[in-house]
Amino acid sequence: MRLTRRDFAAGIAAGIAAPYLIKSAHAQGATIKIGMCAPVTGPAAESGGYAIKGAKLALEAVNKAGGILGKQGELIVEDDQTTNPGIVLAFSKLASQPDIVGFLGSIRSTQVHAMAPDVIKLGKPVMIGGTDPNLTHMGNQWLFRCRPNDSYSGRVIAEYGVTTLAKKKWAVLHSTDAFGTAGGKALTGALEKLGAPPVLDQGYANQSQDFTPVVLAIKQSGADILGSYFTFENDLGIFARQLRQLGVNIPWVGSPSIVNITALKLAGPALYNTYGVADYAEDSSEGSKAFGKIYRDAVKVAPDNQSSWTFDAINVMAQAINKAGTTEPAKIREAILAIRKFAGAEGEYNFDQNGDGLHGYNIVKNEKGNITFDKHIEFND
Amino acid sequence: MDLALQLLFTGIGIGAVYALVALGFVLIFRATNVVNFAQGEFSMVAAYLMVVAVEAGLPYWAAFIVALLGMALLGVVFNLGVYYPLRHRSYLPVIIATIGASILLANSVLAIYGPQPQVLEGWFETPGIQVGPVYLDSQYLLIIGVTICLVIFNFWFFEKTLLGKKLQATSQDKEMASLLGISVSTMIMITFIYSAVLGGLAGILVAPVLFVSIQMGSTIALKAFAATIIGGFGDVAGAIIGGLALGLIETFGAAYISVPYKDGFAFLVLIAFLIFRPQGIFGERVAEKA
C-alpha cells in the first residue's frame, strides 16, 4: 500500500487529536469522579482507612438516591502516605485526570498547606478536614472545610475549662506542626481573653518516643488543667500513659484526636475522665445519630471524626454539583458557598464566604472508654 | 534533684532501646562491612509476630519464644536473599538491597496485618513502682536489665567461646579466617541470625511502651544508627555506650533546653562526632599509607 502525503497528514492529525478526544470522552463518561487523597500507609493509615470508609458510605447513599447529575459517583483514592510530599504526589496524580470534578484533601492541616499551591493552580473544589484557621483565610478560594476550625476549638476548650470546670492555671501542650501550632495559639489567645493566660505553653515534635520531660514540665508548672492539640494518636497514647504513670491527674481537655478510636484503643484507661472538643459526637444531632447507625452497621466500629468529615464532604459536594447542574468548577464553588442548614454528620453546615462550613464544637467526656455528649457550643462569627 | 533522677532513669531506659538495636547494626557491620538498614524493621516484625502469637492464644512466654524463632528464620532468609547474592559486590549494592528489604518488610506487614497500631501488654502486671521521688516503669527496668545481661553475654560469647572467636576472626579478616578453616559463610549466617534476634528482642521489649506500629522500627533505627556512629562503628561496647549517651542527651536536652528540639540534640551530637571524632568514642583511627 502506498502512503500518500494526504494519508500521512491525516494520520498525524488523528494522532494529535486522539488523546484530547479520549480525555473529552472520559470527561463526559458514565460516572462522576471524585478524587480523594487519604493515608493508606504511614502513621495515620488506620484513621485513613476510616476516612475512606466514610466517603464510600456517603457515595453509596448518593448513588442510591439518584447519583450526581443522574450519573453514578465514583471515588478514586490515592495514598498520601501521611506525609507532605506524599499528598503533593497523590494530588498531582489525581489532578492529571481531567474527568475528576472535585477532591477530598486531608484532615491534617500541614498536608493541606503542602497541597494548597497545586489546588490553586488546578482551580477545582477540594474539601478539607484540616482545622488550621489560616487554610480558609489565605486567599485560596478552592478549599472548603467540612470541620469547624481551631479558632472555635480553642475558644470552646478555654470556655469549658475556665467557666464549667472553674480552672485557671492552664498548661497548653501542642504539636509543633501547622495544626498544633495554630491550635495552641488559638487556645492561648482564648485563655488570655478569659483572663487565664497559660502557666505553660509547651510544644513537642511529632513521633516522639518519650514524653517524660513534657510531663515533668507540666508537673513543675503547677498547672491545674491541661489543654492539648495532638496530631498523631500514637503520640497521644504514649503521653497519656506517661502522664498518669508520673502521677499527673489534673483535668484534661483535648482537641478532637483525644476521642479518636485509635487514641482510645492505644491509651485505654489513661484517657478515662478526660474531656474533648469533638466535631463529631454521636448524640449531638439527628444527622450525627443517623451517620453513627449507618457506619456501625457497615464497619462494625464506633464512628469518629475521621469518617464523619469525609461522609459529609461527599454529601456536600454531591449536593453542590446537583444544585449547580454542571461540573464546571466555578459553578460548584458558588453552589457550595450557598449551602445553608445542611444537616451533616458533623452538624449543621452553613458555609461562609471563606469556605468554612461549620462554626461550633461539641464537648464530650470519656467515661470509662465511652464517649458521652455534654453540649454543643455554636458561634455566630 | 528529683527531676534529674527521673530523667536519668528514663534517659537510660530509652537509651537501652537504642543500644539493643545498635548492637544489631554493629554485629552485621563487623561481619560484612555493610550497614543493614533493615535492622529497625527486624524490631517491628518481631513485635507484630509477638502480637499475632498472643492473639492466637499462646502464653506470653511461648509467644516470646515463637517470635524470636521467627526472627532467627528471618535472619536466615535475609542473609540468603539479600546479602549472600551480593556478597562479592561492593558495599553499595548491599546497602541499597537492605534499604529495599526494609521497605519490603514494612509493606509486607502492612499488607498482611493492616495499618492498625496494636497494644502489646508488658511482662509485668504492675506498670511500675515508685521509689522515693522516682517512678520506675517496669518495662524500662526490664529493658535496662536485658541490656546489662546482653553486655555480659556478648563479652563472654565473643571473648571466651570458640564460636565467638571464630565470629571475631571472620569480622576482622575473612580471607585469613577462611585460610584457618573457618567457614566464613556459616559465621555470617550466624551473625545475621543473632542480629535479627537482637533487633527482634528490642522490638518486643519496647512495644509495650511505644505501641506496635509499622513505623516503630524506622523511628528507633534512626537513633540507633546515630548511637552506633557516636559509640564507634563496629564496636560492641561503643553501641551500648552510644545508645545510652544518646538517650540521656535527648532526655536531658528536652527537659532543660527545649522539648521540640529533642531530636535535634541527638543529631547535633552526631554531627559533632562526625566532624571532631569520626571514629566514635571507641573506634580506632584508620590511617592510610602514603
Interface residues (C-beta under 8 A of the other chain):
Chain A: V40 T41 G42 P43 A45 E46 G48 G49 T176 Q202 G203 Y204 A205 Q207 S208 Q209 D210 T212 P213 V214 L216 A217 Q220 E233 N234 G237 I238 Q245 L246 G247 T262 K265 L266 G268
Chain B: L3 Q6 L7 T10 I14 V17 N107 L110 G114 P115 Q116 P117 V119 P127 G128 Y135 D137 V209 L210 F211 S213 I214 Q215 T219 I220 T251 A254 A255 V259 P260 Y261 K262 D263
